[in-house]
Amino acid sequence: MKKLLVPTDFSEQAENALKVAAQLAKKYDCEIYLLHILEIPLQEVDPMSSYSSLPEAVFFMKLAHQKFEKLKSKDYLEGLTVHETVDFHEIFKGVFHVSKKHNIDLIVMGSNGVSGLREMLIGSNTEKVVRTSETPVLVVKNEHKDFKVNDFVFASDFKDESKKTYEKAINFAQTLGSKMHLLMVNTPTKFITTGEAKERIESFAKSFNFSNYSVNIYNDISIEKGVMNFSKSIHADLIGMSTHGRQGISHFFNGSISEDLVNHAKRPVITFKI
């Protein structure tokens, strides 16, 4: 883990994410890439010109640079290598582009969550990044003066398709020195016996050379509530899940547990795309 991407709109939530990224950067000798997206309406762009030639774009780029300079002067960034980028895309496309260009290892984002009709209709920018990013995404909502991950809950159905994401989660846990709590949530509509669940998790875990974990089965009315309630019960520092990257009508009807957790969980959440 050497390159961290922190998208920012210069809000309090974005700065909470930057503070966590700064702690990781100092501990693991990482560079930070700060990204601000200017979303210019397409109808305002002359097909023969570029985004950067628009008077509005020039103004907002200068404004962003001023805000970057103020942000980079913060004490918690002292001694760190911080790059700044202003891009012209939808946010999730901009994050994807910068991640590929700079070979980013981890995206750290702030979120205040959304709920109700707003969530159903447009979701949040963080949710869109979680849904589409090939790079692991760490979502932070609150300020963490000392970001430590001693207890890391990895929730899954522990089927073969999750093995690649679990391997990424193991690498992250080993980097941070975390104990992983492997969690399967039993719900009324997707119920299997405790014996079957334990056998599946243990068989899954044996495929990897990693022993610092516990096996847990938790019963609740939904997977989302089960993950949050179990994490609360053990005072977990971080929740990890896979995301399928569903989009369009499939996402609307089926939803995504990882995206719901990003919106609703109070604890930091890290997602790994299958």
N, C-alpha and C positions, 0 to 999 in steps of 0.2 A: 504494500500500500504506500504509494509515493506521490500520487496526484489526486487532490480532492477538488471537486467542483461545487461551488456554492452559488446557486442562482439567487439574486437579490432584487427586491423592489424597494430596498432601504427601509422596510417596515421593522417593527419590533420583533416580529416572528422570524423574519429573515436574519436579523442580527443574533437572535438566540441560536440559530443554526450555525452562523459564522463563529460564534464563541465556542461551540462544540468542535467545529472543524479546526479552530486554532489550537485547542487542547490536543486533538489528535495529531495535528501537524508538528507540534513541539515534541510530543512523545515519540513519534515514529518518523521524524525528519521528512515531512511531506511538504510539497508546494501546494498553494491554494490558488485556484482559478476562480475569480469572482466574475459572475456573468449577470449583466442587466439586459433585458429584452425590451426593445421598443416595438410595440405592435402598431404599425402604421396601417390604417385601412387601405385595402387594395384599390378601392375606387378612387383614391386620391393620388395614385401613382401614375405618372405619364409612362406608357409602355416604352418610350424611347429614352427614359432617364433611369437612374438608379435610386434606391431608397435614400442613400446618403446625400443626394443632391437636393432633396426636398428642404425648403426653409424650416419646416417644422422639425425634420429629422436633425438638421444641424443644431437647432436650438436645444432640443432634448439631449443630443449627444454631449453638448457642452455642459448642460445641467447635470447629466449623469457623471461626467468626469469630475465636476466639483464635488459631488456627493461621494464619489470613490475616494478622492483625496482626503476628505473629512473622515471617511470610514477607515482608511488605511493608516490614519494617524492615531487610532485607538491603541491604548496601552497593551491590550491583549494580543495585538498583532505584531508587537515589537520583535524584531529579529527574524521574522518569517519572510519567506519569498511569496509575494502576493501579486498575481497577474490580474489585470482588469480587461474585460471584453464587453463591448456593446454590440448586440446583434439585432437583426431585423427579421424576426420570424414569429410564428406562434410560439409560445413559451416551450411547449414540449418538443417542438421541432428544433428550436434553438439549442436546447439542452442536449438533444441527440447529436446535433452537428458538432458542438464544441466537445462533447465526450469522445466522439470518434477522432476528431482532429488532434486532440491532445492525449489520447489514450488514458482517459480518466479511470481511476480505480474505484472511486466511491463518490456518489453525489450526496451532498448533505443539504437538506431543504427544510425550511420552516413551514409551518402550517397552523392556521387557527381553526381548521375544520369547517365544514358546512353541514347544514341539516335541512330537513323538510323539502319543500318544493324546489328551493334553489339547488340543492344537491341533486335532485332527480333530473332537473332540466339542464344544468350546465356543469355541475360538479365543480371541483377546484382545480387550479393549475397543478397543484402537487399531485392530485389524483391522476391527472393526465400523464404526468411524468412517470409516476409509478406504473401506470398501465402500459407504457410504451418503451421504457428505458431498458436497454440491454445491460446497462451497468447497475450494480446494486445501489439502492436508494435508501438513505437513512433519513427518516422524517422526525424532526424535533419540534415540539410545541412550546415547551417551557424553557426557562433559563436553567442551565446546569453549571454551577460554579466549579464543580469537580465531577466531570463526566467519567464515571467508571462503570464497567459492565462486568459485575461479578456473576450475576445470574441471568442467563440468556434463554428465553423460552423459544423453541422452534416448533411451531404448530404445523401439522401436516396430516395427510391421510396415509402417508408412508407407502405409497405405491412407487413403482419403478420410475415414473416420469419425474419424480421429485429428487432423484439421486444426484443429479448434476447441481441442483440448487442447494442441496444439503452439503455437498462438498464445498461450495462457496461459503456457506454458513460456518462450516468447520474452520476454514481458513481464517475467517473473521474472528471467530471465538478464540482460536489459538493466538492470533495477533494481540487480542485484548486480554488474554489470560482468563477467559470466562468459562464457567461451567454451563453446559447446555442441558436444558430440561426438555426432553422430547415429549410432545403433547399431542394426544389424539382426543378430540372432543366427540363424545357420544351424544347424539340428539334423537328425539323420538322418531324422526323420519329416516335417519341414517344410523341405525343402532346395530352394533355388533357386541358380542359378549366380551367381558374383560379379558378372558383367556385368549380369545382370538386377537384382540387388540394388542395385548402384550407380545404375543408370538409374532405378529406382523412387525411391530416396532423393533423388537430384538433381532429379527431376521434382517431387517433393513439396515440396522446400525452395524451389524457384523460385517457388512460389505466394506467398512471403512476402518482404517487404523487410527481410531480415536476412542478413548475410553472415559473421558471426563464428562459423563452425561448421566441423567436419570431418566427412567421411563414412567410416564404418567398418563392415566386415562381419567377424563373428567366428564361428568354428565351435566348437560345444561339444555336449555330450550333452543339454543341456536349455537352454531360454531363461533360466531363473533362474540357472543356473551360468554361462552365457555372459555375462550382464549383470554378475554379481559378479566373474568372472575378468577381463573386459575392464576394468572400473572399477578393479580392483586394479592392473592392468598399467600404467595411465596415472596412478595415484595421484589418481583423481577425488575431488573434494570432495563431490559430490552426485549421486544417481541420481534421474532423473525418469521417470515412466511414466504412461500412462492407466490408468484402472480402469473396468470396465463396470458395477459395482454389482450383480452377480448375487447373488441371495439364494436361500435355501431349498435344495431338492433339486438344482437346477442348480449352485449353488455347491459343494455337497458332492461331486458327481461330477466337475465340470470344474475345480474349484479356481480360483485367480486368481493370475497371476504377480505382479501388483503387491502383493497381500496376502502372498504367500510372501516376497517381498523385504523387506517391512516386518518380518516376523518373523525373517528369517535374515541380512539384510545388516548388516554392521558399520558401513557408511557411512550418513549421513543419506539418507533417501528422501523425495521429494515426489511426490504423486499428484494427478492432475487427472481428474475424472470426465467420461467421454464423455456 
